[in-house]
């Protein structure tokens, strides 16, 4: 009985160690992919910034429009 419990605990610890190692691997892969994505976005932004500038301008226009409507109702 005691041996079974000890073996079960050992198996559980091994499973947790394996899961921890796999989670760390996945986290590292995710960080690397995120860094590549950020580098690519930075490169594209420096090559052609106008779509980003236009998108920010349109977003600000809509925010101003909605904020103006809220104030006129009150």
Secondary structure, DSSP 8 states (H G I E B T S, - for coil): -HHHHHHHHHHHHHHHHHHHHHHHHHHHHHHHHHHHHHHHHHHHHHH--HHHHHHHHHHHHHHHHHHHHHHHH-
